[in-house]
């Protein structure tokens, strides 16, 4: 059940203090004039006043002032073109599409051991954590929320079903990366893309990502030659 929070717009501290000061300053004057006739005086303006420079007339208060356009610093993330997001396997090289299908098929069995043959065939070995691990299957089971390791298999499938991007093209680090959020500016995500993101992470995780300025969750990298580079699960 979601809790509804009601908020009230308040004046900034400086403006609020200024408003109170004006009210207090005006109070004695209003009190002093109540019920008392105020004497008047007629002032005759000499003709020479017509030659004096007239003060500038302020613009009509009803006309909105033109808003200043904020400048985006050069070199910011908004200056960079957004990566092209692809779905499915129509754009994938045959070795990548085949490996992706094999991983998803093995994971869908619900038995982490079905991934062992795929992992053992990788050269260089697939990376699962920034820290050294002894056995990848044991590590996957220990990283899962359930004893059988089925949760982590579900995560693996969900990640590989998300959109992906082709990164570092023409370099030794070239690969196809899932999900595309790992290479996409967090502050550029559209509402439909946020729906896709929330299939993988919680809203609180997204707030952390905005703080750090990058995606902070599971990701899979497959090289163009059909090598499983990584499934980042732990730190």
Secondary structure, 3 states (H helix, E strand, C coil): CCCCCCCCCCCCHHHHHHHHHHHHHHHHHHHHHCCCCCCCCCCCCCHHHHHCCCCCCCCCCCCCCCCCCCCCCCCCHHHCCCCCCECCCCCCCHHHHHHHHHHHHHHCCCCHHHHHHHHHCCCCCCEEECCCCCCHHHHHHHHCCCCCCHHHHHHHHHHHHCCEEEECCCCCCCEEEECHHHHCCHHHCCHHHHHHHCCCCCHHHHHHHHHHCCCCCCEEEECCCCCEEEEEEEC
